[in-house]
Amino acid sequence: MAYCTQSDVETRIGSADLIALADYDGDGVADGNVVEAAIEDACSLIDSYLSVRFAVPVSPVPDVLKTRAVNLTVYFLRLGRDSATEDARRQYEDDVAWMREVSRGEVSLGIEPSAAEGDRTPGVLYHGQRRLFGRGEPL
């Protein structure tokens, strides 16, 4: 399941920019397979972070997650055209940092973590023998 669509990407960056980034065959129309590949890359990256706390793919998709998916998709489209600017790189790094925070539970998606994955408290229990020596205990 994708967290964004080609329409979401086009709404964010505009039709002209989408064509410039995704028209590989030169027909003046963004190639759907190119955009879909970038969306899949973005969603796979998102899932790799979110799977620590949530059952993926996340459904329904929170707006903040859709925004990050669009950002990442645009970045991957730019990489394909060797047009990733320093600003695009910073946005990518911000998106990855946000996903790390979500996976650590520092930032909320507005949904509950999955029961199996949400509790990362270690469950170590140690049983040892009775103490033989120590302060205040005879030898």
Order of alpha helices (4+ residues) and beta strands (2+ residues): alpha-alpha-alpha-alpha-alpha-alpha
